[in-house]
Amino acid sequence: MIPPDLRGRRERDPFWVAVNAAFNGIQRFRSLRAPAPPAVRPVDRTMRLTVQEVRREAEDVVSLRLGAPDGRVLPAWQPGGHLDVLLASGRRRQYSLCGDPADRRSYRIAVRRLPGGGGGSVEMHGLREGDRLAVRGPRNAFPFLAHDRYVFLAGGIGITPILPMVTAADRYGADWSLVYTGRSRASLPFLDELPARRVTVRTDDEHGVPSAADLLGDVPAGTAVYCCGPAPMIDAVRAAVRMDATLHYERFAPPPVTGGKPFEVELRRSGRTLPVPADRSALDVIRDVLPDVAYSCRQGFCGTCRTAVLSGDVDDRAPSDQGDDSMLVCVSRAASGRISLDL
């Protein structure tokens, strides 16, 4: 028995000290011989697709069918899904998938040409068969959920996410109807693909600009209302839809700034401080001096414009808010005063 030391502890047994040292030495030797773990590489989820077909669908609207150059099967998608398109200019845009989800060899999107827009639609209209296009996705921020009864509302190019939903509802035997609006019949894409028996077409030149009552009619309780179109149309429907119906909507233009307060945004790397008025987004102001800043949906869900916040409090207005030290400059704002961004 080894006697305890003066503090009441026993001395370490030399035998076990030697065993422990030998064991540690073996472990160190093994670690020196073990191969280094592989470096973690970021996954590139970008697909390089080929434009297989360009087709004129309506005034200023073309559809593009995209497929893999080797004809491989593409990732699956559901009605309401979209692609993030990475253009050669560096612009990023989102376009709803408007083909058949059962077709796993190609994606179809449609684009209305907006000469006074940000340039993305003009660039898309310049594509030809055989051109290559980089895309990411599909992703879905406008999911089509199972219901017994649907009312679909589409304004112009807003038919693109609605079209696969209508097809799915008809295939599943659900009770559904569609009100399709636009400037004129010539401006409405995919009219020939819609079953006429349940579709009401209302054009401004024939019927005038529709009210929310014209669009909704008498919506029965428990109806799922799916709406995609210009901001005034969506705002009118949101205000008028009955409480016992469920409303799902997607904008194809950024929502107007409401309840905004002026603030300053400091672009730390650029060395500039810009005033943001109450009625403009930080993204719009930043693009005045940094036109190449990345953005896509401008509605706060895609995350493309997420920017690190170096100082200041954020008034988060984004559905995809991550609760970290960043903000989506397309919709979120400074809570007060000034905010500093890593731009």
C-alpha positions as CSV (number, residue, x, y, z in Angstrom):
1,M,0.0,0.0,0.0
2,I,1.4,3.4,-1.0
3,P,1.0,5.8,1.9
4,P,-0.9,9.0,1.3
5,D,1.1,12.2,1.1
6,L,0.9,15.0,3.6
7,R,-2.4,16.4,2.1
8,G,-4.1,13.1,2.4
9,R,-3.8,12.0,-1.2
10,R,-2.1,8.9,-2.3
11,E,0.9,9.0,-4.5
12,R,0.5,7.9,-8.1
13,D,1.4,4.3,-8.7
14,P,4.5,4.3,-11.0
15,F,3.2,1.3,-12.9
16,W,0.0,3.0,-14.0
17,V,1.9,6.2,-14.7
18,A,4.1,4.2,-17.2
19,V,1.0,2.6,-18.7
20,N,-0.7,5.9,-19.2
21,A,2.4,7.5,-20.8
22,A,2.7,4.5,-23.2
23,F,-0.9,4.7,-24.2
24,N,-0.7,8.5,-24.8
25,G,2.4,8.0,-26.9
26,I,0.7,5.3,-29.1
27,Q,-2.3,7.7,-29.6
28,R,0.0,10.5,-30.7
29,F,1.9,8.2,-33.1
30,R,-1.4,7.1,-34.6
31,S,-2.6,10.7,-35.0
32,L,0.6,11.5,-36.9
33,R,0.1,8.7,-39.3
34,A,-3.7,9.2,-39.8
35,P,-4.6,11.0,-43.1
36,A,-5.8,14.6,-42.7
37,P,-9.6,15.0,-43.0
38,P,-10.7,16.2,-46.4
39,A,-11.2,19.9,-46.8
40,V,-14.8,21.1,-46.7
41,R,-15.8,22.5,-50.0
42,P,-18.9,24.5,-50.6
43,V,-21.5,22.7,-52.7
44,D,-22.3,24.4,-56.0
45,R,-26.0,23.8,-56.7
46,T,-26.0,25.7,-59.9
47,M,-27.3,23.9,-62.9
48,R,-26.1,24.8,-66.5
49,L,-29.1,24.3,-68.7
50,T,-29.7,24.7,-72.4
51,V,-32.5,26.8,-73.9
52,Q,-34.4,24.1,-75.9
53,E,-37.3,26.3,-77.1
54,V,-38.3,30.0,-77.2
55,R,-42.0,30.6,-77.9
56,R,-44.0,33.8,-78.1
57,E,-47.0,33.4,-75.8
58,A,-48.6,36.9,-75.8
59,E,-47.7,40.5,-76.4
60,D,-44.2,41.0,-74.9
61,V,-44.3,37.5,-73.3
62,V,-42.1,34.6,-74.3
63,S,-41.8,31.2,-72.7
64,L,-38.4,29.4,-72.5
65,R,-38.1,25.6,-72.2
66,L,-34.8,24.6,-70.4
67,G,-33.2,21.2,-70.2
68,A,-29.9,19.6,-69.3
69,P,-27.4,19.4,-72.2
70,D,-27.1,15.6,-71.7
71,G,-30.8,15.1,-71.3
72,R,-30.6,14.0,-67.7
73,V,-33.5,14.0,-65.3
74,L,-33.9,17.4,-63.5
75,P,-34.8,17.9,-59.9
76,A,-38.5,17.6,-59.1
77,W,-40.8,20.6,-58.3
78,Q,-44.3,21.3,-57.2
79,P,-46.8,23.9,-58.4
80,G,-45.8,27.3,-57.1
81,G,-42.1,26.6,-57.5
82,H,-39.6,28.9,-59.2
83,L,-36.1,29.0,-60.6
84,D,-33.4,31.5,-59.6
85,V,-31.8,32.5,-63.0
86,L,-28.2,33.8,-63.0
87,L,-27.8,35.9,-66.1
88,A,-24.6,36.5,-68.0
89,S,-24.7,40.2,-66.9
90,G,-24.6,39.2,-63.3
91,R,-28.2,39.9,-62.7
92,R,-30.3,37.4,-60.7
93,R,-34.0,37.0,-61.4
94,Q,-36.7,34.6,-60.3
95,Y,-39.3,33.0,-62.7
96,S,-42.1,30.8,-61.8
97,L,-42.2,27.3,-63.3
98,C,-45.3,27.1,-65.5
99,G,-44.9,23.7,-67.2
100,D,-45.8,20.2,-66.1
101,P,-44.2,18.9,-62.9
102,A,-44.4,15.4,-64.3
103,D,-42.0,16.4,-67.1
104,R,-38.6,15.7,-65.5
105,R,-36.6,16.5,-68.6
106,S,-37.4,20.2,-69.0
107,Y,-38.4,23.3,-67.1
108,R,-40.7,26.0,-68.6
109,I,-40.7,29.6,-67.5
110,A,-42.2,32.7,-69.0
111,V,-41.0,36.3,-69.1
112,R,-42.8,39.5,-69.8
113,R,-40.5,42.1,-71.4
114,L,-40.3,45.3,-69.3
115,P,-38.1,47.8,-71.2
116,G,-38.3,50.3,-68.3
117,G,-37.4,47.6,-65.6
118,G,-34.0,46.5,-64.2
119,G,-32.8,45.0,-67.5
120,G,-33.3,41.3,-66.6
121,S,-36.4,40.8,-68.7
122,V,-34.8,42.4,-71.7
123,E,-31.8,40.1,-71.3
124,M,-34.0,37.1,-71.0
125,H,-35.8,38.0,-74.2
126,G,-32.5,38.1,-76.0
127,L,-31.9,34.4,-75.4
128,R,-32.2,31.9,-78.3
129,E,-32.4,28.2,-78.7
130,G,-29.1,26.6,-77.9
131,D,-28.0,29.3,-75.4
132,R,-26.8,28.2,-72.0
133,L,-28.3,29.5,-68.8
134,A,-27.3,29.0,-65.2
135,V,-30.1,28.4,-62.7
136,R,-30.6,27.4,-59.1
137,G,-33.5,25.6,-57.6
138,P,-36.3,24.8,-57.9
139,R,-37.5,26.5,-54.7
140,N,-41.0,27.1,-53.5
141,A,-42.2,30.2,-51.6
142,F,-45.8,29.9,-52.9
143,P,-46.8,26.3,-52.0
144,F,-50.0,24.7,-53.4
145,L,-51.8,23.0,-50.5
146,A,-54.5,20.4,-50.6
147,H,-58.1,21.8,-50.3
148,D,-61.5,20.8,-51.5
149,R,-62.3,24.1,-53.1
150,Y,-60.2,26.8,-54.8
151,V,-60.6,30.2,-56.3
152,F,-57.6,31.2,-58.5
153,L,-57.0,34.9,-59.4
154,A,-54.3,35.7,-61.9
155,G,-53.3,39.1,-63.3
156,G,-51.3,39.0,-66.6
157,I,-48.0,37.3,-66.1
158,G,-49.2,36.3,-62.7
159,I,-50.7,33.3,-64.5
160,T,-47.3,31.5,-64.4
161,P,-47.4,30.1,-60.9
162,I,-51.2,29.7,-61.1
163,L,-51.3,27.6,-64.3
164,P,-49.7,24.4,-62.7
165,M,-52.0,24.8,-59.7
166,V,-55.1,24.9,-61.9
167,T,-53.9,21.8,-63.8
168,A,-53.3,20.0,-60.5
169,A,-56.7,21.0,-59.0
170,D,-58.5,19.8,-62.2
171,R,-56.5,16.5,-62.1
172,Y,-57.4,15.9,-58.5
173,G,-61.1,16.5,-59.0
174,A,-61.3,19.6,-56.7
175,D,-63.9,22.3,-57.1
176,W,-62.1,25.2,-58.6
177,S,-62.6,28.4,-60.7
178,L,-60.2,30.9,-62.2
179,V,-60.5,34.6,-62.9
180,Y,-57.9,35.8,-65.3
181,T,-57.4,39.5,-65.8
182,G,-55.2,41.7,-68.0
183,R,-55.1,44.7,-70.3
184,S,-56.4,42.7,-73.3
185,R,-56.8,39.1,-74.5
186,A,-53.7,39.6,-76.6
187,S,-51.7,40.3,-73.4
188,L,-52.7,37.1,-71.6
189,P,-50.3,34.2,-72.0
190,F,-51.4,30.5,-72.0
191,L,-55.1,31.2,-72.7
192,D,-55.2,28.2,-75.0
193,E,-54.0,25.9,-72.2
194,L,-56.8,26.7,-69.8
195,P,-60.0,24.7,-69.6
196,A,-62.7,27.3,-70.7
197,R,-65.5,25.8,-68.6
198,R,-64.2,27.1,-65.3
199,V,-62.2,30.2,-66.4
200,T,-63.6,33.7,-66.5
201,V,-61.5,36.2,-68.5
202,R,-61.8,39.9,-67.6
203,T,-59.8,42.4,-69.6
204,D,-59.6,46.1,-69.0
205,D,-60.4,47.0,-72.6
206,E,-63.6,44.9,-72.5
207,H,-64.8,45.1,-68.9
208,G,-62.9,47.8,-67.2
209,V,-60.5,47.4,-64.3
210,P,-62.0,44.8,-62.0
211,S,-62.9,45.5,-58.4
212,A,-62.2,43.0,-55.6
213,A,-65.9,42.1,-55.7
214,D,-65.6,41.3,-59.4
215,L,-62.6,39.0,-58.7
216,L,-63.9,37.2,-55.7
217,G,-67.6,37.0,-56.2
218,D,-69.3,35.0,-53.5
219,V,-66.5,32.9,-52.1
220,P,-67.9,30.0,-50.1
221,A,-66.6,29.4,-46.6
222,G,-63.5,27.2,-46.4
223,T,-62.3,28.2,-49.9
224,A,-58.6,28.5,-50.6
225,V,-57.9,31.7,-52.6
226,Y,-54.7,31.8,-54.6
227,C,-53.8,35.1,-56.1
228,C,-50.8,36.4,-58.1
229,G,-50.7,39.7,-59.9
230,P,-49.9,43.4,-59.6
231,A,-49.7,45.0,-56.2
232,P,-53.1,46.9,-56.4
233,M,-54.9,43.7,-57.3
234,I,-53.3,41.8,-54.4
235,D,-54.0,44.6,-51.9
236,A,-57.6,44.8,-53.0
237,V,-58.1,41.1,-52.6
238,R,-56.4,41.0,-49.2
239,A,-58.7,43.7,-47.9
240,A,-61.9,42.1,-49.3
241,V,-61.5,38.3,-48.8
242,R,-63.8,36.9,-46.2
243,M,-62.4,35.8,-42.9
244,D,-63.4,32.1,-43.3
245,A,-61.4,31.7,-46.5
246,T,-57.7,31.2,-46.7
247,L,-55.7,33.6,-48.9
248,H,-52.3,32.6,-50.5
249,Y,-50.6,35.2,-52.7
250,E,-47.4,36.0,-54.5
251,R,-46.3,39.3,-55.9
252,F,-44.3,39.6,-59.1
253,A,-43.2,43.1,-58.2
254,P,-41.9,44.5,-54.9
255,P,-44.5,45.7,-52.4
256,P,-44.8,49.4,-51.7
257,V,-43.0,50.7,-48.6
258,T,-45.6,51.3,-45.9
259,G,-45.0,52.7,-42.4
260,G,-41.4,53.5,-43.3
261,K,-39.3,56.1,-41.5
262,P,-36.3,57.9,-43.0
263,F,-32.9,56.7,-41.9
264,E,-29.2,56.7,-43.0
265,V,-27.4,53.7,-44.3
266,E,-23.6,53.7,-44.1
267,L,-21.8,51.6,-46.7
268,R,-18.7,50.8,-44.7
269,R,-16.5,49.4,-47.4
270,S,-17.6,52.0,-50.0
271,G,-17.1,54.9,-47.6
272,R,-20.4,56.4,-48.3
273,T,-23.5,57.3,-46.2
274,L,-26.8,57.6,-47.9
275,P,-30.2,59.0,-46.8
276,V,-33.1,56.5,-47.2
277,P,-36.4,58.3,-47.4
278,A,-39.6,56.9,-45.8
279,D,-41.0,55.8,-49.2
280,R,-38.0,54.0,-50.6
281,S,-36.2,50.8,-49.7
282,A,-32.6,50.6,-48.7
283,L,-31.9,48.4,-51.8
284,D,-33.3,51.1,-54.2
285,V,-31.1,53.8,-52.6
286,I,-28.0,51.5,-52.5
287,R,-28.4,50.6,-56.2
288,D,-28.2,54.3,-57.1
289,V,-24.5,54.2,-56.2
290,L,-23.8,50.4,-56.4
291,P,-25.8,49.2,-59.3
292,D,-24.3,45.7,-59.2
293,V,-25.5,44.8,-55.7
294,A,-27.2,41.4,-55.8
295,Y,-30.9,41.1,-55.5
296,S,-33.7,39.0,-56.9
297,C,-37.3,38.7,-55.5
298,R,-37.3,42.2,-53.8
299,Q,-40.0,40.8,-51.4
300,G,-37.9,39.4,-48.6
301,F,-38.0,35.7,-49.1
302,C,-35.2,34.6,-51.5
303,G,-32.3,35.9,-49.4
304,T,-30.2,37.1,-52.4
305,C,-29.7,40.6,-51.0
306,R,-28.9,39.6,-47.4
307,T,-26.1,41.9,-46.1
308,A,-24.1,41.8,-42.9
309,V,-25.0,44.5,-40.4
310,L,-21.9,46.0,-38.7
311,S,-23.8,48.3,-36.4
312,G,-27.3,49.6,-35.7
313,D,-30.7,48.0,-35.0
314,V,-32.7,46.3,-37.7
315,D,-36.4,46.7,-38.3
316,D,-36.8,43.2,-39.8
317,R,-39.7,43.0,-42.3
318,A,-38.6,39.8,-44.1
319,P,-40.4,36.5,-44.0
320,S,-37.0,34.7,-44.2
321,D,-35.5,36.7,-41.3
322,Q,-32.7,34.6,-39.8
323,G,-32.5,36.6,-36.6
324,D,-28.7,37.1,-37.0
325,D,-26.5,40.2,-37.7
326,S,-27.7,40.7,-41.2
327,M,-30.7,42.2,-43.1
328,L,-32.5,41.9,-46.4
329,V,-32.0,45.3,-47.8
330,C,-35.0,45.0,-50.2
331,V,-37.6,45.2,-47.3
332,S,-35.9,45.5,-43.9
333,R,-34.9,48.9,-42.6
334,A,-33.1,50.6,-39.7
335,A,-35.1,50.7,-36.5
336,S,-33.9,54.3,-36.1
337,G,-31.1,56.6,-37.0
338,R,-28.3,55.0,-38.9
339,I,-27.3,51.5,-39.8
340,S,-23.9,50.3,-41.1
341,L,-23.6,47.6,-43.7
342,D,-20.8,45.6,-45.1
343,L,-21.0,47.1,-48.6
